[in-house]
């Protein structure tokens, strides 16, 4: 009788252990989705702000058409992406285009002094800061999820219930380089 009791207790302990690991994986998956959603909200604010910045710069630097068109093209491409991988790549292109736009703006003292431009630039800087914080949080959650899907014994549960690794948000090589503006 006591052997059967010990086996039942061990079986129940294993079941609770599996449930605990499963719940941890679900929690991490949901947090990663929430973190991506937070990034998406910040990106939407950024996308809405960019046309205002471009229009303001147009008034002062209309002959810099290629730079302005690149920003608009990069914004439109970023908006139209559906996957995290594609979104990360297009966001890197957009960030690079914005860096060139603001480097260009440095060459126009009247534009730098324009109150509307300064306000738009300040708002964009705040949004960029929030995006960076959201990306760091997302990557931390993804790190925890990926670790849990790889280490034993949670990897067994992850494989049983089809939990997949997620990709980190990484910066592109072009973002690592200094912005060069040529006239």
N, C-alpha and C positions, 0 to 999 in steps of 0.2 A: 504494500500500500504506500509506503513512504517513497519508494522508487518512482511510482507513478506520480506522486505529488511533486517530487523534485523535477521530473520531466515536464510536468505541466507548468510549474513555476518558471523553468528555463525557457520553455516555449513562449510563455507570456512575456517574459523579459525580452526575448528576441523580437517578438512582434512590436513591443513598445519601442525598442531600439530602431527598428525599421521605420516605424511611424515618425519617430523623432528626426531621423535623417531625411525622410521624404519631406516632412514639413519644413525643414531647414532649406532644402533645395527649392521648394515652392516659394518660400519667403525671398530667397535670393533672386530667383527668376522674376518675381513680381517687383522687387526693388529695382532690378535692372531695367525693367520696362517703364517703371515710374521715373527713373532717372533719365531715360531717353526722352520721355514725354516732357520732362522739365526742360531739357535741352531744346526740344522742338518748340516750346513756347517762347524761349529766349530768341531762337532763330527767327521765328515769325515776327517778333518785335523788330529785329534787325532788318528783316526784309522790308517791312513797312517803312522803316526810317530811311533806307538807302535812296529811294527816288527823291525824297526831299533834299538830301545832301547833294545828289547829282544835279538837281535843278538849281540849287544855290551856287554850286561851283560853275555851272554853265554860264551864268551871268558874268562871271569874272574871267573864266578861262575857256571860253567857247571854242578857241582854236585848238584846244587839247582834246579834240573829238575822240581820238582812238582810246585814250585812257578812260574817258567817260563811257564809251561804248563797251569797253571791256568790263567795267563794273556792272553795267546793266546786264550784259550777257552772262556774267558769272552769277549774278543774283537770280536770273531766270533759270539758269541751269540748276542752281542749288534748290530752288523752290520745287522743281519738277522731279527731283530724285525721290525714290520710294524706299530704297534699302539703306541700311546703316552704312555699309561699305561705300556705296555710291555717294551717299550723303556726306560722309567724311571727306572723300576726295573733292567733291564740288565745294564743300565748305573751305577747304584749303585754298582752292582757286579763288573763291570770293574774298577770303582774308587777304590773300596776296594782292588782289586788285584794289581792295580798300587801302592797303598800306601804300600802294603807288598813288592812289588818289590823294591821300593826306600828305604824302611827300610832295606831290605836285602843289598842293595848297600852300605849302611853306614858301613857295616862290612868289606868292601873290599877297603882299602886305595888306592890301585893301580887303581881300577875302578873309585873311586871318583876323582882321579887326571887325568883320561883319558880325553883329550880335546874333543873327539867326544862324549863321554857320557855326559860331562858337557854341551855341546852345545845342545844335544838332550833333556836333562833334562830341560834346560832353555827354550827351545822352547815349551816343553810340559807344563811347568808352565805358560807360556804366554797364551797358548791355554786354559788351565784350568781356568785361570782368565777371559778370554773372554766368556767361557761357563757359568761361574757363573754370569757374568753381563747379558748375554743373558737370563739365567734362571730367574733372578730377573725381567727383563723387561717383559718376557713372563708372569710370575705370576702376575705382576701388571696389565697387559692388561686383563688377565683372571679374575682377581678380579673385574675390571670394567665391563667386559662383564657379569659375573655372577650376579653382583649387579643389572645391568640393566635388566636382565631377571627375577629378583625376585621382584623388587620394583614396586609399582603402580605409574603411569599407564603404564610404559614401559613393564611390564610383560604381559599385555593384548596384546600388539603388538607382543611381543616375542612369545607368544603362538599362535597367529593368523598366524604368518609366520614361525613357527617351529624353532625358535632359541633355541639352547640347551646350557646348562651349560657345561663348559669344566673343566677338571681336572687340578689341580696345579701339578707342578713338585716338588716332595718332596724327601728328602733324606731318605735313608733306615736306620734302626736301627744299622746296621753293620758299617755305616759311622760315627756314633756318638761315637763309641768305639775307643780306642787307638789301633794302630797296634802293634801286638806282633809277633816277629820273634824268632823262637826257633831253636837252632842248635843241 
